[in-house]
Amino acid sequence: AASCAIIPRGPFSLAEAATFGFGQRDGQDWDGVMRLAFCLDGYQDQAGVELRQDPAGEVHAGCSKSSPFRAFPRTGCSGCTA
């Protein structure tokens, strides 16, 4: 697994982003982690990302994958290549 930190520009709430919409979700079961899953280019491999926001507002991303790939290219993070 690899990790990365993202510093939002301006006010940002991961909790609001994670619990907004998505059908019947009401946010009551929010455990502080936004989980995402992706198919990588070529549709041969998958990746999972867990996002957490610390009290200072910084968002921390941890990712797991079935093969190396580069994540978050515009944030300056090195991505999930570990």
DSSP file (Angstrom, degrees, kcal/mol; ACC not computed):
  #  RESIDUE AA STRUCTURE BP1 BP2  ACC     N-H-->O    O-->H-N    N-H-->O    O-->H-N    TCO  KAPPA ALPHA  PHI   PSI    X-CA   Y-CA   Z-CA
    1    1 A A              0   0    0      0, 0.0     2,-0.3     0, 0.0    63,-0.2   0.000 360.0 360.0 360.0 147.5    0.0    0.0    0.0
    2    2 A A  E     -A   63   0A   0     61,-1.8    61,-2.7    78,-0.1     2,-0.3  -0.827 360.0-153.6-122.2 163.3    1.1    3.5   -0.7
    3    3 A S  E     -A   62   0A   0     -2,-0.3     2,-0.3    59,-0.2    59,-0.2  -0.917  10.9-179.7-139.2 166.6    0.0    6.8    0.8
    4    4 A C  E     -A   61   0A   0     57,-2.0    57,-3.1    -2,-0.3     2,-0.4  -0.977  20.2-132.9-159.9 151.3   -0.2   10.5   -0.1
    5    5 A A  E     -A   60   0A   0     -2,-0.3     2,-0.5    55,-0.2    55,-0.2  -0.944  14.5-163.9-115.2 139.0   -1.4   13.7    1.5
    6    6 A I  E     -A   59   0A   0     53,-3.5    53,-3.0    -2,-0.4    70,-0.1  -0.987   6.6-155.2-122.4 124.7   -3.6   16.3   -0.3
    7    7 A I        -     0   0    0     -2,-0.5    51,-0.1    51,-0.2    50,-0.0  -0.883  21.3-135.9-101.7 109.4   -3.9   19.8    1.1
    8    8 A P        -     0   0    0      0, 0.0     2,-0.9     0, 0.0     4,-0.1  -0.274  10.8-125.7 -63.0 147.2   -7.2   21.3   -0.1
    9    9 A R  S    S-     0   0    0      2,-0.1    -2,-0.0     0, 0.0     0, 0.0  -0.849  80.3 -15.0 -92.1 105.3   -7.2   24.9   -1.4
   10   10 A G  S    S-     0   0    0     -2,-0.9     2,-0.0     2,-0.1     0, 0.0  -0.324 116.8 -16.7  91.5-178.3   -9.8   26.5    0.7
   11   11 A P        +     0   0    0      0, 0.0     2,-0.3     0, 0.0    -2,-0.1  -0.319  67.1 166.6 -62.7 136.3  -12.5   25.0    2.9
   12   12 A F        -     0   0    0     -4,-0.1     2,-0.5    -2,-0.0     3,-0.1  -0.967  22.0-163.4-152.9 135.7  -13.2   21.3    2.2
   13   13 A S     >  -     0   0    0     -2,-0.3     4,-2.1     1,-0.1     5,-0.2  -0.955   4.6-168.7-122.2 111.5  -15.1   18.6    4.2
   14   14 A L  H  > S+     0   0    0     -2,-0.5     4,-2.8     1,-0.2     5,-0.2   0.886  91.1  57.9 -62.8 -38.2  -14.5   15.0    3.2
   15   15 A A  H  > S+     0   0    0      1,-0.2     4,-2.0     2,-0.2    -1,-0.2   0.917 107.6  46.0 -59.0 -44.4  -17.4   14.0    5.3
   16   16 A E  H  > S+     0   0    0      1,-0.2     4,-1.0     2,-0.2    -1,-0.2   0.904 114.1  48.6 -66.3 -40.2  -19.8   16.2    3.3
   17   17 A A  H  < S+     0   0    0     -4,-2.1    -2,-0.2     1,-0.2     3,-0.2   0.899 114.6  45.5 -65.2 -39.9  -18.3   15.0    0.0
   18   18 A A  H  < S+     0   0    0     -4,-2.8    -2,-0.2     1,-0.2    -1,-0.2   0.811 118.4  40.2 -75.6 -30.4  -18.6   11.3    1.0
   19   19 A T  H  < S+     0   0    0     -4,-2.0     2,-0.4    -5,-0.2    -1,-0.2   0.476  88.4 108.1-100.5  -1.9  -22.1   11.5    2.4
   20   20 A F  S  < S-     0   0    0     -4,-1.0     2,-0.1    -3,-0.2     6,-0.1  -0.625  89.1 -35.1 -78.4 127.3  -23.7   13.8   -0.2
   21   21 A G        +     0   0    0     -2,-0.4     4,-0.4     4,-0.2    -3,-0.0  -0.355  67.3 139.1  71.1-139.0  -26.1   12.1   -2.6
   22   22 A F  S >  S-     0   0    0      2,-0.1     3,-0.8    -2,-0.1     2,-0.4   0.899  81.7 -81.3  58.1  46.3  -25.5    8.5   -3.8
   23   23 A G  T 3  S+     0   0    0      1,-0.2    -2,-0.1     2,-0.0    -1,-0.0  -0.505 109.2   5.8  74.9-121.7  -29.1    7.5   -3.5
   24   24 A Q  T 3  S+     0   0    0     -2,-0.4    -1,-0.2     2,-0.0     2,-0.2   0.332  90.8 127.3 -86.3   8.1  -30.4    6.5   -0.1
   25   25 A R    <   +     0   0    0     -3,-0.8    -4,-0.2    -4,-0.4    -2,-0.0  -0.444  28.3 175.0 -68.2 134.7  -27.2    7.5    1.9
   26   26 A D        -     0   0    0     -2,-0.2    -1,-0.1    -6,-0.1    -7,-0.1   0.380  45.8-116.1-119.7   0.4  -27.9    9.8    4.8
   27   27 A G  S >  S+     0   0    0     -9,-0.1     3,-1.4     1,-0.1    -2,-0.1   0.396  81.2 118.2  84.5  -3.2  -24.5   10.0    6.3
   28   28 A Q  T 3  S+     0   0    0      1,-0.3    -1,-0.1    -9,-0.1    -3,-0.0   0.795  76.5  50.1 -67.8 -26.4  -25.4    8.3    9.6
   29   29 A D  T 3  S+     0   0    0      2,-0.0    -1,-0.3     0, 0.0     2,-0.2   0.252  77.2 140.3 -94.4  12.6  -23.0    5.4    9.0
   30   30 A W    <   -     0   0    0     -3,-1.4     4,-0.1     1,-0.2   -15,-0.0  -0.382  27.8-177.7 -61.2 122.5  -20.1    7.7    8.2
   31   31 A D        -     0   0    0      2,-0.4    -1,-0.2    -2,-0.2     3,-0.1   0.269  54.6 -97.4-106.3   9.9  -17.0    6.1    9.8
   32   32 A G  S    S+     0   0    0      1,-0.2    21,-0.5   -17,-0.0     2,-0.4   0.482  95.0 100.9  90.2   3.5  -14.5    8.9    8.7
   33   33 A V        -     0   0    0     19,-0.1     2,-0.6   -18,-0.0    -2,-0.4  -0.983  55.7-156.3-127.2 128.2  -13.3    7.0    5.6
   34   34 A M  E     -B   51   0A   0     17,-2.3    17,-2.7    -2,-0.4     2,-0.5  -0.915  19.1-159.7 -99.4 119.5  -14.3    7.6    2.0
   35   35 A R  E     +B   50   0A   0     -2,-0.6     2,-0.3    15,-0.2    15,-0.2  -0.862  12.2 178.8-106.3 132.4  -13.6    4.4    0.0
   36   36 A L  E     -B   49   0A   0     13,-2.7    13,-2.5    -2,-0.5     2,-0.4  -0.942  10.7-162.1-129.8 150.2  -13.3    4.3   -3.8
   37   37 A A  E     -B   48   0A   0     -2,-0.3     2,-0.3    11,-0.2    11,-0.2  -0.993  11.9-178.2-134.0 142.8  -12.5    1.6   -6.3
   38   38 A F  E     -B   47   0A   0      9,-2.6     9,-2.3    -2,-0.4     2,-0.5  -0.974  27.4-131.4-138.8 148.6  -11.3    2.0   -9.9
   39   39 A C  E     -B   46   0A   0     -2,-0.3     7,-0.2     7,-0.2     2,-0.1  -0.870  36.7-131.1 -90.3 135.9  -10.5   -0.1  -12.9
   40   40 A L    >   -     0   0    0      5,-2.7     3,-2.5    -2,-0.5     5,-0.2  -0.388  40.4 -67.6 -82.7 165.3   -7.1    1.0  -14.3
   41   41 A D  T 3  S+     0   0    0      1,-0.3     3,-0.4     2,-0.1     4,-0.2  -0.231 126.7  30.6 -51.2 137.2   -6.5    1.8  -17.9
   42   42 A G  T 3  S-     0   0    0      1,-0.2    -1,-0.3    -3,-0.1    -2,-0.0   0.262 107.9-112.3  92.2 -11.2   -6.8   -1.4  -20.0
   43   43 A Y  S <  S+     0   0    0     -3,-2.5    -1,-0.2     2,-0.1    -2,-0.1   0.724  91.8 108.5  58.6  25.3   -9.4   -2.9  -17.6
   44   44 A Q  S    S+     0   0    0     -3,-0.4     2,-0.3    -4,-0.2    -1,-0.1   0.665  74.6  36.9-101.6 -21.1   -6.9   -5.5  -16.5
   45   45 A D        -     0   0    0     -5,-0.2    -5,-2.7    -4,-0.2     2,-0.3  -0.875  65.7-147.2-132.7 160.9   -6.2   -4.3  -13.0
   46   46 A Q  E     -B   39   0A   0     -2,-0.3    20,-1.8    -7,-0.2    21,-0.4  -0.863   6.2-162.1-126.4 160.6   -8.0   -2.6  -10.1
   47   47 A A  E     -BC  38  65A   0     -9,-2.3    -9,-2.6    -2,-0.3     2,-0.4  -0.993   4.1-155.7-141.1 148.0   -7.1   -0.1   -7.4
   48   48 A G  E     -BC  37  64A   0     16,-2.8    16,-2.4    -2,-0.3     2,-0.4  -0.970   8.5-166.4-123.5 142.3   -8.7    0.9   -4.1
   49   49 A V  E     -BC  36  63A   0    -13,-2.5   -13,-2.7    -2,-0.4     2,-0.5  -0.991   6.5-162.6-130.1 135.5   -8.3    4.2   -2.3
   50   50 A E  E     -BC  35  62A   0     12,-2.8    12,-2.3    -2,-0.4     2,-0.4  -0.982  12.0-161.5-116.1 124.9   -9.2    5.2    1.2
   51   51 A L  E     +BC  34  61A   0    -17,-2.7   -17,-2.3    -2,-0.5     2,-0.3  -0.890  11.6 175.4-109.0 135.1   -9.4    8.9    2.0
   52   52 A R  E     - C   0  60A   0      8,-2.3     8,-3.8    -2,-0.4     2,-0.5  -0.987  18.5-145.6-134.5 144.7   -9.3   10.3    5.5
   53   53 A Q  E     - C   0  59A   0    -21,-0.5     6,-0.2    -2,-0.3     5,-0.1  -0.949  13.7-145.2-114.0 128.8   -9.3   14.0    6.6
   54   54 A D    >   -     0   0    0      4,-2.7     3,-2.3    -2,-0.5     0, 0.0  -0.362  34.9 -96.4 -84.2 170.0   -7.3   15.0    9.7
   55   55 A P  T 3  S+     0   0    0      0, 0.0    -1,-0.1     0, 0.0    -2,-0.0   0.756 124.2  58.9 -59.3 -24.8   -8.5   17.8   12.1
   56   56 A A  T 3  S-     0   0    0      2,-0.1    -3,-0.0     1,-0.0     0, 0.0   0.564 120.7-107.6 -80.3  -7.8   -6.2   20.3   10.3
   57   57 A G  S <  S+     0   0    0     -3,-2.3     2,-0.2     1,-0.3   -43,-0.0   0.306  72.6 139.3 100.8  -8.1   -8.1   19.6    7.0
   58   58 A E        -     0   0    0    -51,-0.1    -4,-2.7    -5,-0.1     2,-0.5  -0.505  46.4-138.2 -72.4 136.9   -5.4   17.7    5.2
   59   59 A V  E     -AC   6  53A   0    -53,-3.0   -53,-3.5    -6,-0.2     2,-0.5  -0.841  13.3-157.8 -99.9 129.0   -6.7   14.7    3.3
   60   60 A H  E     -AC   5  52A   0     -8,-3.8    -8,-2.3    -2,-0.5     2,-0.5  -0.918   5.6-162.9-110.3 129.0   -4.7   11.5    3.5
   61   61 A A  E     -AC   4  51A   0    -57,-3.1   -57,-2.0    -2,-0.5     2,-0.4  -0.934   7.1-174.5-114.8 130.2   -5.1    8.8    0.8
   62   62 A G  E     -AC   3  50A   0    -12,-2.3   -12,-2.8    -2,-0.5     2,-0.4  -0.978  13.2-170.0-118.2 137.1   -4.0    5.3    1.1
   63   63 A C  E     -AC   2  49A   0    -61,-2.7   -61,-1.8    -2,-0.4     2,-0.3  -0.941  15.7-167.7-132.3 152.0   -4.2    3.0   -1.9
   64   64 A S  E     + C   0  48A   0    -16,-2.4   -16,-2.8    -2,-0.4     2,-0.3  -0.950  18.0 172.6-129.1 152.8   -3.9   -0.6   -2.8
   65   65 A K  E     - C   0  47A   0     -2,-0.3   -18,-0.2   -18,-0.2    -2,-0.0  -0.977  42.9-127.4-156.3 164.4   -3.6   -2.1   -6.2
   66   66 A S  S    S+     0   0    0    -20,-1.8   -19,-0.1    -2,-0.3    -1,-0.1   0.573  99.1  11.8 -94.1 -10.8   -3.0   -5.2   -8.2
   67   67 A S  S    S-     0   0    0    -21,-0.4    -1,-0.2    -3,-0.0   -22,-0.0  -0.971  96.4 -79.4-156.6 158.6   -0.2   -3.5  -10.3
   68   68 A P        +     0   0    0      0, 0.0     2,-0.3     0, 0.0    13,-0.2  -0.282  54.5 156.9 -63.0 142.5    1.8   -0.2  -10.1
   69   69 A F        -     0   0    0     11,-1.4     2,-0.5   -29,-0.0    11,-0.4  -0.966  41.4-108.0-154.9 165.9    0.1    3.0  -11.3
   70   70 A R        -     0   0    0     -2,-0.3     2,-0.3     9,-0.2     9,-0.2  -0.881  36.0-171.6-103.4 128.0    0.5    6.7  -10.7
   71   71 A A        +     0   0    0     -2,-0.5    10,-0.1     1,-0.2    -8,-0.0  -0.818  58.5  15.0-116.7 156.9   -2.2    8.4   -8.7
   72   72 A F    >>> +     0   0    0     -2,-0.3     3,-1.6     1,-0.1     5,-0.9   0.874  63.8 172.5  56.1  48.0   -3.0   12.0   -8.0
   73   73 A P  T 345S+     0   0    0      0, 0.0     3,-0.4     0, 0.0    -1,-0.1   0.786  73.7  51.1 -62.0 -27.5   -0.7   13.5  -10.7
   74   74 A R  T 345S+     0   0    0      1,-0.2    -2,-0.1     2,-0.1    -3,-0.0   0.505 101.5  61.9 -88.7  -2.8   -1.9   17.1  -10.2
   75   75 A T  T <45S-     0   0    0     -3,-1.6    -1,-0.2     2,-0.1   -68,-0.2   0.575 108.0-113.9 -97.4 -10.7   -1.4   17.1   -6.4
   76   76 A G  T  <5S+     0   0    0     -4,-0.5     2,-0.2    -3,-0.4    -2,-0.1   0.469  70.1 139.8  88.2   1.9    2.3   16.6   -6.4
   77   77 A C      < -     0   0    0     -5,-0.9    -1,-0.3     1,-0.1    -2,-0.1  -0.495  59.2-131.0 -77.1 150.1    2.0   13.2   -4.8
   78   78 A S        -     0   0    0      1,-0.2    -1,-0.1   -75,-0.2     2,-0.1   0.671  47.0-138.9 -76.2 -15.1    4.2   10.4   -6.0
   79   79 A G        -     0   0    0     -9,-0.2     2,-1.2   -76,-0.1     3,-0.3  -0.341  36.4 -43.7  90.3-171.4    1.2    8.1   -6.4
   80   80 A C  S    S+     0   0    0    -11,-0.4   -11,-1.4     1,-0.2    -1,-0.1  -0.608  84.2 121.5-100.5  72.0    0.7    4.5   -5.6
   81   81 A T              0   0    0     -2,-1.2    -1,-0.2   -13,-0.2   -11,-0.1   0.361 360.0 360.0-113.3   3.3    3.9    3.0   -6.9
   82   82 A A              0   0    0     -3,-0.3    -1,-0.1   -79,-0.0    -2,-0.1   0.480 360.0 360.0 -79.5 360.0    5.1    1.4   -3.7
